[in-house]
Each structure stands twice: as structure tokens, then as C-alpha cells.
């Protein structure tokens, strides 16, 4: 969908290419340092003598920060602008990742992970306003670009750490964290130098009196936040519980393949939405379809044959990424220019709170019932909630079209 822009201000091809490259690079910085942790967790656990509970805390810290620090990100945007906030986030993420590599004990490792999570959390609400500032007539496309960067960054960190990065740094998990910090620094420098200068007034300038606190009375905020929360919860919960569920149900041989396709299934969705996001973002049916298809796919994950389980994981990854990208674009489309960061920050706070709470509910469902498959019931209900809430966002189409 397009935000209105004066014809005389329509960006040229060079501007569009530059913006696309910068948005994609910024997207990669959102997840690389976070997903660089899981591949080396066994090494971290052995070196620091961590318990399973301590590992759980370590892996849960980023999601908590994504929820808690989105609003401080909105404040930074209000005070310093979206571009400056993005750069602060990239440098904080890099610093936290490097500090993890020199942490001598668990507590300092936790502290460094908080810094990393904070950096990512403040970056996230900065990207919707930058998309609107840099690509005002291609918001859906621009959102799909940085979302594709996010997903590629996830896959790169998971796929490259063990076979490539570790051998390059002598097999040290500590040095691998430092190595993954370097791309974030490089991205920050590239964006600092190449960010579109004609838009710096709108994307990075300080606006006196700009509001930053989300409007928690807004029904729209809660609806899109919860919709976003259902897919975040689905992603984090399935990744967390699939290994144990498959082990307890006698299908441990499927763990690696299922987790791999669950994450790789997101890439085709991000590529397709580079073409179609602008047409789909304000339509009701993609959200409803993804919710209902996810519901069926989760049932397949729970009760299907090995082939059905693998196919279901691919479908879940595809649907997750589709809704993720479409909802990423909504603040840029539905809010006034000065309010995009507020709506985005509130949306991220609600959605990642769901991502923190749902795995806990899944664990409780398993413990109380004694059935491993019960852990997937909360995300099963979340898929239906996504489909049910989707029609409630269509009523803002006409009002949003009038935003100037």
C-alpha cells in the first residue's frame, strides 16, 4: 500500500536502490547476534557450567527485552530521530555481542545479552518510520525488504556459525560472538554514510514535543499487537518445544529436519512478499488464511506422519513470515507520520509479551496434562485468534488512506 507523497517528491531509481540496500542491511542486524547463540549453547554450557534453567534464562532474555525496550526505543526516536536510533541500536547490539564473548561468568553473560537485546529492541520501532521516510510510495515493498534481511540474518547465523565462523576463530565460542558483532558495526557505518540525505529531516531530525508513549487506549494497537503476538508466539513456542515433543513421541530422528524447514520456510514467503506485500498488506484474507492454514498445520505437527510433520513445519514457517511482514508494514500505513514509532513500539511490546507468556502456558499445559502434545494447544488457539481478529483491522482502511 502507498502512503501519499507529492508527485514532485517521488524518489528516483538511485534513491530507491540505495534505500532498499540500507533497509535490507538493517534487517540483517536485527537477528544475527541473537541467532548466533543457539549453535554454540553446548559449548557455553560446558565452559561456564550452566544448568538447563540458566540456559533457558539466557535464551529467554532477548524476547523479554524485545517487549520491555520497544517503548524506550520510541522515546529515542522522539528525541533523536529514527535514523539515529537505528544506529544506536546497531552499535549496542554489536557491543553486547562482543561483551558476551569476554564474559567470565554467567551473570556477566546475562548482562551482555541484555545489552544485545536492548539494541535489537530499540532498532525494531525505528524501521517502520524509516520505510515511510525513504520509500513513502512503496511501504509494503520496503517492509518486505528489511523483513527479508531479518530472515536471511537468522539463517546465516544458524547455518554459518558451526561450519564456517568457529573454524575461522579457532573453535572459540567467545570469539564467534565477537565475530558476529563485526557485521553490525559495518552495517552501522554503511548506513551512517549512505542514508538518504534528502530525508534526514524527517527520518533523523528531532521534532520538538513529539509524543513517544503508545496510546494504550487504542483498540487498533491492541488488535495488531495481539495478531502479531500470535505469530511470534507460534514461532518461538514451536522452535522451543518441537525437539522435546518429537523425542517424547518417538520421532527424535525428525528434530533436525523439522527445525530446519520451519525456519527455512520463512524465506520463500519473504521473497514472494517483495512483489505482493503492497497489494496484500491491508487485505483481510491473507491474515485469515494464514491463521486457518497454521491451525491445520499445527494439527499436522501434532498428529501427522513423519512426512506430514515436515510439510506442516514448512507451512508454519511460511505463514509466520507472511503475517510478520504484513504486520510490520501496518504502523507505517495506519499511523500519522509522527505517530508511526509510537504505534510500532506498542505493537512490539504487546507482541513480544505474547511470545514470552505463551511458551510458559505451553509448558504448564504439558505439565498439568502429562501430554507432550498439549504444549501446542496454546499456539493452536492463537492461530484461530489471528483469523478471528483479522477482520477487525479492515475498518481503518478508509481513514488510513487519508493520512498525509
Secondary structure, DSSP 8 states (H G I E B T S, - for coil): ------GGG---HHHHHHHHHHHHHHHHTTTHHHHTTGGGHHHHHHHHT--HHHHHHHHHHHHHHHHHSHHHHHHHHHHH-HHHHHHHHHHHHHHHHHHHHT--SHHHHHHHHHHHHHHHHHHHHHHHHHHHHH-TT-HHHHHHHHHHHHHHHHHHHHHHIIIIIHHHTTT-HHHHHHHHHHHHHHHHHHHHHHS-GGGHHHHTS--TT---S--TT-HHHHHHHHHHHHHHHHHHHHHHHHHHHHHHTT-GGGHHHHHHHHHHHHHHHHHHHHHHHHHHTT-SHHHHHHHHHHHHHHHHHHH--HHHHHHHHHHHHHHHHHHHHHHHHHHHHHS-GGGHHHHHHHHHHHHHHHHHHHHHHHHHHHHHH--GGGGGHHHHHHHHHHHHHHGGGGGGHHHHHT--
